[in-house]
Amino acid sequence: MSEKASTVEAHRGRHAGEPRSRELHAAEPRSTEQQGTDQQSAGQDSTGQQSTGQDSTGQQSTGQDSTEQLSTKGAYVTGGEFNRDTHYIEDRITRDGTPGPNGEPGWPVEPGRYRLIAARACPWANRTVIVRRLLGLEDVISLGQPGPTHDARSWTFDLDADGKDPVLGIERLQEAYFRRFPDYPRGITVPAVVDVASGAVVTNNYPQITLDFSTEWTDFHRPGAPQLYPEHLREEIDSVNKRVFTEVNNGVYRCGFAGSQEAYDAAYTRLWDAMDWLEERLTGQRYLVGDSITEADIRLFTTLARFDAVYHGHFKCNRNKLSEMPALWGYARDLFQTPGFGDTIDFVQIKQHYYIVHEDINPTQIVPAGPELSGWLTPHRRESLGGSPFGGGTPPGPVRAGEEVAAGHGAA
């Protein structure tokens, strides 16, 4: 999937993690991943910084084009500890379309009705692309992919012909949010699911989106689709997911966006305590939970895939590289070489996003040439630990035409 308080407006495109507006529904209970945040930070954007509703000049946004609004300028470090808020548009798409407990609209599972918007650069959005592919939902949920950077208003479809999403016909994801909430005051995040007919956003609740793909869309899973969230393992998966989110998925951001030495030191210690825990856990077992790939592996993988490319240097998570941790590096390569994982990873777009958008961390916006990526394709030998990637299922077929990672952007 998915900003300086005094300079970046609330409508800017971001990774997932935005608070709801007061007008948005507040479904409860929140997911395990949402419950795992360090603290609630009302009024914060997806990086945990305060959202002021101002554009890059510090003036109130009017929604009109201007030089400032078409800028990616902004700071992501505002001082002290980084805290991510995890409030979303919590509508769900369910098998029967039952309205939510707090008055959320009922959105029924319906082939062809929805479009998943997921930037390749964003780790939170990347999860949804992997799950969609593993379950074979490409024929029932279409995919739109914004470019790796965004302007001051939102993610843009600058890689598509005429700069517009070919299905929704919009230039910015912001338009889909505004069609449902005309005065939407929060960040425009990916991933997001959009109702194609109305062009309005349905949800940006990324932890729930993938779980619902697994549990609510089962009538449309491909033959041989894996069980990514099996009932008998859910308690353990949820427990692992909570620690992975707070300490690793979000931990790298806590290091990168720390605003003081003390905050950075604390974040660094927490991250590497968790990385050492994962190294130990994966030394004796092939996957995080059970004998096959689950939701837990997908959530960890998207962070590991970006670790050496951006988090090690750009976010100062540099005790060591992922490639220097035998179990984690073997585990990451095992998944990368599994259909549905590595074929969704675009290293070029990943690096462009982090190094260009985070101008206060990388003011020159120079995108590094490294690291060397061929190691992702070397033998991992994790088969010796037993287990099977898809359990009793089968691998997904080839990547759908038009959704391939561009030549030269992967590990080959």
C-alpha positions as CSV (number, residue, x, y, z in Angstrom):
1,M,0.0,0.0,0.0
2,S,-0.2,3.8,1.0
3,E,4.5,15.3,5.5
4,K,5.4,18.4,7.5
5,A,2.4,19.6,9.5
6,S,2.8,23.2,8.5
7,T,3.2,22.5,4.8
8,V,1.3,19.5,3.6
9,E,-2.4,19.5,3.1
10,A,-4.7,16.7,4.3
11,H,-5.6,15.7,0.7
12,R,-2.1,14.6,-0.3
13,G,-1.7,11.1,-1.6
14,R,-0.2,8.7,0.9
15,H,0.3,5.1,2.1
16,A,-2.5,3.7,4.2
17,G,-3.0,4.8,7.7
18,E,-5.3,7.9,7.7
19,P,-7.7,8.9,10.4
20,R,-11.4,9.1,9.5
21,S,-13.2,12.4,9.3
22,R,-15.9,13.0,11.8
23,E,-18.5,12.3,9.1
24,L,-17.1,8.8,8.3
25,H,-18.4,5.7,9.9
26,A,-16.4,4.3,12.8
27,A,-16.9,0.5,12.6
28,E,-15.8,-1.5,15.6
29,P,-14.1,-3.6,16.6
30,R,-11.0,-2.5,14.9
31,S,-8.7,-5.2,13.3
32,T,-5.8,-6.8,15.2
33,E,-3.4,-4.7,13.1
34,Q,-5.2,-1.5,14.0
35,Q,-5.3,-2.4,17.6
36,G,-1.5,-2.9,17.5
37,T,-0.6,0.7,17.0
38,D,1.4,2.5,19.7
39,Q,-1.3,5.1,20.4
40,Q,-4.2,6.8,18.8
41,S,-3.2,10.0,17.1
42,A,-6.4,11.8,16.1
43,G,-5.8,14.3,13.3
44,Q,-2.7,12.7,11.9
45,D,-1.9,11.6,8.4
46,S,-0.6,8.3,7.2
47,T,2.9,8.9,8.4
48,G,1.6,9.9,11.8
49,Q,2.1,13.7,11.3
50,Q,-0.6,16.2,12.0
51,S,-2.8,16.9,9.1
52,T,-3.7,20.6,9.0
53,G,-5.9,20.8,5.9
54,Q,-3.3,23.2,4.3
55,D,-1.6,23.0,1.0
56,S,2.2,23.3,0.6
57,T,2.1,27.1,1.0
58,G,0.4,26.7,4.4
59,Q,-2.9,28.1,3.1
60,Q,-6.2,26.3,3.3
61,S,-6.7,24.0,0.3
62,T,-9.3,25.0,-2.1
63,G,-9.1,22.0,-4.3
64,Q,-7.9,24.1,-7.2
65,D,-4.8,23.5,-9.2
66,S,-1.8,25.7,-8.3
67,T,2.0,25.4,-8.5
68,E,2.1,24.6,-4.8
69,Q,-0.6,21.9,-5.1
70,L,1.2,20.2,-7.8
71,S,4.3,19.9,-5.7
72,T,5.6,16.9,-3.8
73,K,7.4,19.1,-1.4
74,G,6.9,18.4,2.3
75,A,8.5,17.1,5.4
76,Y,7.9,13.7,7.0
77,V,9.7,14.4,10.2
78,T,8.1,16.8,12.6
79,G,10.0,16.1,15.8
80,G,10.0,13.4,18.5
81,E,8.6,10.0,18.2
82,F,6.7,8.9,15.0
83,N,3.2,7.6,15.8
84,R,0.9,6.3,13.0
85,D,-2.8,6.7,13.3
86,T,-4.8,3.8,11.9
87,H,-8.3,5.0,11.3
88,Y,-9.9,4.2,7.9
89,I,-13.1,4.3,5.9
90,E,-14.1,1.0,7.5
91,D,-16.9,-0.1,5.1
92,R,-16.6,-3.7,4.1
93,I,-17.5,-5.7,1.1
94,T,-19.2,-8.9,2.3
95,R,-20.8,-11.9,0.9
96,D,-24.3,-10.7,1.7
97,G,-23.7,-7.0,1.8
98,T,-25.0,-6.6,5.3
99,P,-24.7,-3.0,6.6
100,G,-22.1,-2.5,9.3
101,P,-22.9,-2.3,13.0
102,N,-22.5,1.5,13.1
103,G,-24.5,2.3,10.0
104,E,-21.9,1.6,7.4
105,P,-23.4,1.0,3.9
106,G,-23.8,-2.6,2.9
107,W,-21.5,-3.5,0.0
108,P,-22.1,-6.9,-1.6
109,V,-19.6,-9.1,-3.2
110,E,-20.2,-8.7,-6.9
111,P,-17.8,-9.6,-9.8
112,G,-16.8,-6.6,-11.9
113,R,-18.3,-4.0,-9.5
114,Y,-15.1,-2.9,-7.8
115,R,-11.6,-1.6,-8.8
116,L,-8.6,-2.0,-6.5
117,I,-6.3,1.0,-6.6
118,A,-2.8,-0.1,-5.4
119,A,0.5,1.7,-6.1
120,R,3.4,-0.7,-6.7
121,A,5.6,1.4,-4.5
122,C,3.5,1.1,-1.3
123,P,4.0,-1.9,1.0
124,W,0.5,-1.7,2.3
125,A,-1.0,-1.7,-1.2
126,N,1.4,-4.4,-2.3
127,R,-0.3,-6.8,0.1
128,T,-3.6,-6.5,-1.6
129,V,-2.1,-7.1,-5.0
130,I,-0.4,-10.3,-3.8
131,V,-3.6,-11.7,-2.1
132,R,-5.7,-10.8,-5.2
133,R,-3.2,-12.7,-7.4
134,L,-2.8,-15.7,-5.1
135,L,-6.6,-16.2,-4.8
136,G,-7.2,-15.7,-8.5
137,L,-9.5,-12.6,-8.1
138,E,-8.1,-10.8,-11.2
139,D,-11.3,-11.6,-13.2
140,V,-13.6,-10.2,-10.6
141,I,-11.7,-7.2,-9.1
142,S,-9.9,-5.0,-11.6
143,L,-6.6,-3.3,-10.7
144,G,-5.5,0.3,-11.2
145,Q,-2.0,1.3,-10.4
146,P,-0.9,4.9,-9.8
147,G,2.7,5.9,-10.4
148,P,5.4,5.8,-7.7
149,T,5.2,9.5,-6.8
150,H,2.3,11.8,-6.1
151,D,1.5,15.5,-6.3
152,A,0.3,17.6,-3.4
153,R,-3.3,16.5,-3.9
154,S,-3.1,12.7,-4.2
155,W,-1.7,9.7,-6.0
156,T,-1.9,10.2,-9.8
157,F,-2.4,7.9,-12.7
158,D,0.6,9.4,-14.6
159,L,1.7,6.0,-16.0
160,D,-1.6,5.5,-17.8
161,A,-2.5,6.8,-21.3
162,D,-3.5,10.5,-21.1
163,G,-2.7,10.4,-17.3
164,K,-6.1,8.8,-16.5
165,D,-7.1,5.5,-15.0
166,P,-8.6,3.6,-18.0
167,V,-11.6,2.3,-16.0
168,L,-12.5,5.2,-13.7
169,G,-11.4,7.9,-16.1
170,I,-9.8,10.0,-13.3
171,E,-6.4,11.7,-13.1
172,R,-6.1,11.5,-9.3
173,L,-7.4,9.0,-6.7
174,Q,-8.6,12.1,-4.8
175,E,-11.5,12.3,-7.2
176,A,-12.9,8.9,-6.1
177,Y,-12.7,10.0,-2.4
178,F,-14.4,13.3,-3.2
179,R,-17.2,11.6,-5.1
180,R,-18.3,10.0,-1.9
181,F,-17.1,12.5,0.7
182,P,-16.9,16.0,-1.1
183,D,-15.1,17.6,1.8
184,Y,-13.0,14.6,2.7
185,P,-10.4,16.1,5.1
186,R,-7.9,13.2,5.4
187,G,-5.0,11.9,3.3
188,I,-5.9,10.1,0.0
189,T,-4.4,6.6,0.7
190,V,-3.7,3.5,-1.2
191,P,-4.8,0.8,-1.3
192,A,-8.4,1.8,-1.9
193,V,-11.4,-0.1,-3.3
194,V,-13.6,2.0,-5.6
195,D,-17.2,1.3,-6.8
196,V,-16.8,1.5,-10.5
197,A,-20.4,2.5,-11.4
198,S,-20.4,5.5,-9.0
199,G,-16.7,6.2,-9.1
200,A,-16.8,6.6,-5.3
201,V,-14.3,5.1,-2.8
202,V,-15.7,2.2,-0.8
203,T,-12.9,1.5,1.7
204,N,-9.2,2.2,2.3
205,N,-9.1,-0.2,5.3
206,Y,-6.1,-2.2,4.0
207,P,-5.8,-4.7,6.9
208,Q,-9.5,-5.7,6.4
209,I,-9.4,-5.6,2.6
210,T,-7.0,-8.6,2.4
211,L,-8.9,-10.6,5.1
212,D,-12.2,-10.0,3.2
213,F,-10.6,-11.1,-0.1
214,S,-9.8,-14.4,1.7
215,T,-13.1,-14.9,3.6
216,E,-15.9,-13.0,1.8
217,W,-14.9,-13.6,-1.9
218,T,-14.5,-17.4,-1.6
219,D,-17.2,-18.1,-4.3
220,F,-14.9,-16.5,-6.8
221,H,-11.5,-17.9,-5.7
222,R,-9.7,-19.8,-8.4
223,P,-9.5,-23.6,-8.2
224,G,-6.6,-24.5,-6.0
225,A,-6.5,-21.1,-4.2
226,P,-4.6,-21.3,-0.9
227,Q,-6.1,-20.9,2.5
228,L,-4.5,-17.7,3.6
229,Y,-6.5,-17.2,6.8
230,P,-7.6,-20.6,7.9
231,E,-9.9,-20.6,10.9
232,H,-7.8,-23.0,13.0
233,L,-4.7,-20.7,12.7
234,R,-6.4,-17.3,13.0
235,E,-5.5,-16.7,16.6
236,E,-1.8,-17.3,16.0
237,I,-1.9,-15.4,12.7
238,D,-3.5,-12.4,14.5
239,S,-0.9,-12.5,17.3
240,V,2.1,-12.7,14.9
241,N,0.5,-9.9,12.7
242,K,0.2,-7.6,15.6
243,R,3.9,-7.8,16.6
244,V,5.1,-7.7,13.0
245,F,3.0,-4.6,12.3
246,T,4.0,-2.6,15.4
247,E,7.6,-3.6,15.4
248,V,8.6,-4.2,11.8
249,N,6.0,-2.9,9.2
250,N,5.6,0.3,11.2
251,G,9.0,0.0,13.0
252,V,11.0,0.9,9.9
253,Y,8.9,4.1,9.6
254,R,9.4,4.8,13.2
255,C,13.1,4.8,12.6
256,G,13.0,6.8,9.4
257,F,10.7,9.5,10.6
258,A,12.1,9.8,14.1
259,G,12.5,13.5,15.0
260,S,15.1,13.1,17.8
261,Q,18.0,10.9,18.6
262,E,16.2,9.5,21.5
263,A,13.1,8.5,19.4
264,Y,15.4,7.0,16.8
265,D,17.4,5.0,19.3
266,A,14.2,3.6,20.9
267,A,12.7,2.8,17.5
268,Y,15.9,1.1,16.3
269,T,16.1,-1.1,19.4
270,R,12.5,-2.2,19.0
271,L,12.9,-3.0,15.3
272,W,16.0,-5.1,15.7
273,D,14.6,-6.9,18.7
274,A,11.7,-8.0,16.5
275,M,14.0,-8.8,13.6
276,D,16.0,-11.1,15.9
277,W,12.8,-12.7,17.1
278,L,11.8,-13.4,13.5
279,E,15.3,-14.7,12.6
280,E,15.0,-17.2,15.5
281,R,11.4,-18.2,14.7
282,L,12.2,-18.8,11.0
283,T,15.4,-20.7,11.6
284,G,13.4,-23.9,12.4
285,Q,10.2,-23.4,10.3
286,R,9.6,-22.4,6.7
287,Y,6.6,-20.1,7.3
288,L,5.5,-17.8,10.1
289,V,2.4,-19.8,11.0
290,G,1.7,-23.4,10.0
291,D,3.1,-25.3,7.1
292,S,2.1,-23.1,4.2
293,I,1.8,-19.4,3.3
294,T,-0.7,-17.4,5.3
295,E,-1.7,-13.7,5.6
296,A,1.1,-13.4,8.1
297,D,3.8,-14.1,5.5
298,I,2.3,-11.6,3.1
299,R,2.3,-8.8,5.6
300,L,5.9,-9.4,6.5
301,F,7.1,-10.0,3.0
302,T,6.3,-6.5,1.6
303,T,8.5,-4.9,4.3
304,L,11.3,-7.4,3.7
305,A,11.2,-6.8,0.0
306,R,11.9,-3.1,0.6
307,F,14.4,-3.6,3.4
308,D,17.8,-3.4,1.7
309,A,16.5,-1.3,-1.2
310,V,15.2,1.6,1.0
311,Y,14.8,0.9,4.7
312,H,18.5,0.0,5.4
313,G,19.9,3.2,4.1
314,H,17.1,5.7,3.6
315,F,15.4,4.9,7.0
316,K,18.6,4.3,8.9
317,C,17.6,0.7,9.7
318,N,21.3,-0.3,9.3
319,R,22.4,-2.6,12.0
320,N,22.8,-5.1,9.1
321,K,21.2,-5.8,5.8
322,L,18.4,-8.4,5.4
323,S,20.9,-10.3,3.2
324,E,23.1,-10.8,6.2
325,M,20.4,-12.6,8.3
326,P,20.5,-16.3,7.1
327,A,17.0,-17.4,8.1
328,L,15.2,-14.1,7.1
329,W,17.1,-13.8,3.9
330,G,16.3,-17.4,2.9
331,Y,12.7,-16.9,3.9
332,A,12.4,-13.7,1.9
333,R,13.9,-15.3,-1.2
334,D,11.7,-18.4,-0.8
335,L,8.6,-16.1,-0.9
336,F,10.0,-13.9,-3.7
337,Q,10.6,-16.9,-5.9
338,T,7.0,-18.1,-5.2
339,P,4.5,-17.1,-7.9
340,G,2.4,-14.2,-6.7
341,F,5.2,-12.5,-4.6
342,G,8.3,-11.5,-6.5
343,D,6.3,-10.9,-9.7
344,T,4.5,-8.0,-7.9
345,I,7.7,-6.2,-6.8
346,D,8.9,-3.2,-8.8
347,F,12.2,-2.1,-7.2
348,V,12.5,0.9,-9.5
349,Q,9.1,2.3,-8.4
350,I,9.8,1.5,-4.8
351,K,13.1,3.4,-4.7
352,Q,11.6,6.3,-6.7
353,H,8.8,6.7,-4.2
354,Y,10.9,6.8,-1.0
355,Y,13.9,8.7,-2.3
356,I,11.9,11.3,-4.3
357,V,8.9,12.0,-2.1
358,H,10.7,12.1,1.3
359,E,12.5,15.4,0.5
360,D,13.5,16.2,4.1
361,I,15.2,12.9,4.4
362,N,16.7,13.0,0.9
363,P,16.7,16.6,-0.2
364,T,18.6,16.0,-3.4
365,Q,15.9,13.4,-4.5
366,I,18.7,11.3,-6.0
367,V,17.6,7.7,-6.4
368,P,20.5,5.3,-5.7
369,A,21.5,2.9,-8.3
370,G,22.0,0.0,-5.9
371,P,21.6,-2.4,-4.2
372,E,22.5,-5.4,-6.4
373,L,19.2,-7.4,-6.8
374,S,20.3,-10.7,-8.4
375,G,20.6,-12.3,-5.0
376,W,16.8,-12.5,-4.7
377,L,16.9,-15.2,-7.3
378,T,19.7,-17.4,-5.7
379,P,18.8,-20.8,-4.2
380,H,17.2,-20.5,-0.7
381,R,17.0,-24.2,0.2
382,R,14.1,-23.6,2.5
383,E,12.4,-26.7,1.2
384,S,14.4,-28.8,3.7
385,L,12.2,-27.3,6.5
386,G,9.2,-29.0,5.0
387,G,5.8,-27.5,4.3
388,S,4.4,-26.4,1.0
389,P,3.7,-22.9,-0.3
390,F,0.1,-23.4,-1.1
391,G,-0.8,-26.3,1.2
392,G,-3.2,-28.5,-0.7
393,G,-3.6,-25.8,-3.4
394,T,-1.7,-24.8,-6.5
395,P,0.3,-21.8,-7.7
396,P,-1.4,-19.0,-9.5
397,G,-1.1,-18.8,-13.2
398,P,0.9,-16.2,-15.2
399,V,0.6,-12.6,-14.3
400,R,-2.3,-11.0,-16.1
401,A,-1.4,-9.1,-19.3
402,G,-0.9,-5.4,-18.5
403,E,-0.1,-6.1,-14.8
404,E,3.5,-7.3,-15.3
405,V,6.3,-5.5,-13.6
406,A,8.2,-3.6,-16.3
407,A,11.3,-5.2,-17.7
408,G,14.4,-4.2,-15.7
409,H,12.3,-3.2,-12.6
410,G,12.5,-6.6,-10.9
411,A,15.3,-8.8,-9.7
412,A,16.2,-10.4,-13.0
